[in-house]
């Protein structure tokens, strides 16, 4: 039995289904990051090799996200979601069964490929059934589900990583996949009005290669020494050439892969700029804090997962505020949202090596409130004036921009941490000498006989910790600067009367 769109409760069931499916995607994004050390040992891989399990997932998501737009115009969204959920669940099982580096990379690539259409198609489905005056509430609920997946994943990964082996992190996604399949099968309806347009292979391949090359460049740039590496230069050249081909072909083709008419809509184009900034800020704390807390503070995986999950409390509060204040001018709410994220960045930049559990938790809550308050108005006004015919490819491009921005800023942030940390190490280590009277006073008993054997080793380790902390502080300051730089763009928003 399938529900009719004329029934009042139909849209709420669609919202429930779209939210749960999106949560499934959110859980898979970073659930493997906490388990990387265990996977590295179990699969006999180096640190550089095991990161391909993350890179493969990111690249697959980048390639197949824009593909969702064409799929939604060509086939039933119901069928696409069913195939995606089944494929995602089976690939998660394959991730758990993987016994070699090659297998886990392939499995994670498949997981990202099947998960990529879930957020844009869910958003297009929800936007299509909710009137404009109810979209703020719908986007708030849908956004909560998106954040919920990112909250649940590190908590599950942290606890299962300690109690069981790393494989159960992927097995834990199976029951969620089964529930998502049931919801899609019984709730998502059929739509008969579908286009018969064939796939623009040149457009699809050119944008896929361009985005995929950029994602690999961002993910491996720091390890390769950025533009000192021929690999990075090749990836950049390939990305630029294929993007040029995509633009020229899209302008001259009668049936392009992505219709460039969508960029004529002012609010949609401005929304892509804002979602780019949002994407830059959204995932950085989730990437930065695990190594910071583990290496510099010695926190176990379960506590790290809990601290990252606390960020979701603030996000839920922010989403709740926007659901209640749906009529608030988006320029006002977004100014508050990005200001809160900037203030959280300044607060994190004030941390020192002895930061406490409560300090990290409060920083996450403040940043989470900013995320919740930003996501809803951006999602609503971006599509407020866009023609419904373009919702499929519009949402696909929307999520593609967000994902690319996340990878880009994560790479920049990691580079800031490592490079400024190395500079600080050189500056601090120059002070560790036999003539430093402060060191002599603290190590009077062992200063003469054991200084070279004991004291230098301990001091080197401590200087390394302090240097890395300076690098993290610099990255938090960059986070704050980007947050505040977003605010001037907010005054370009044009509200629909």
Secondary structure, 3 states (H helix, E strand, C coil): CCCCCCCCCHHHHHHHHHHHHHHHHHHHHHCCCCCHHHHHHHCCCCHHHHCHHHHHHHHHHHHHHCHHHHHHHHCCHHHHHHHHHHHHHHHHHHHHHCCCHHHHHHHHHHHHHHHHHHHHHHHHHHHHHCCHHHHHHHHHHHHHHHHHHHHHHHHHHHHHHHHCCCHHHHHCHHHHHHHHHHHHHHHCCCCCCCCCCCCCHHHHHHHHHHHHHHHHHHHHCCCCCHHHCHHHHHHHHHHHHHHHHHHHHHHHCCCCCCCHHHHHCHHHHHHHHHHHHHHHHHCHHHHHHHHHHHHHCCCCHHHHHHHHHHHHHHHHHHHHHHHHCCCCCHHHHHHHHHHHHHHHHHHHHCCCCCCCHHHHHHHHHHHHHHHHHHHHHHHHHHCCCCCHHHHHHHHHHHHHHHHHHHHHHHHHHHHHHHHHHHHHHHHHHCCCCCCCHHHHHHCCCCCCCCHHHHHHHHHHHHHHHHHHHHHHHHHHHHHHHHHHHHHHHHHHCCCCC
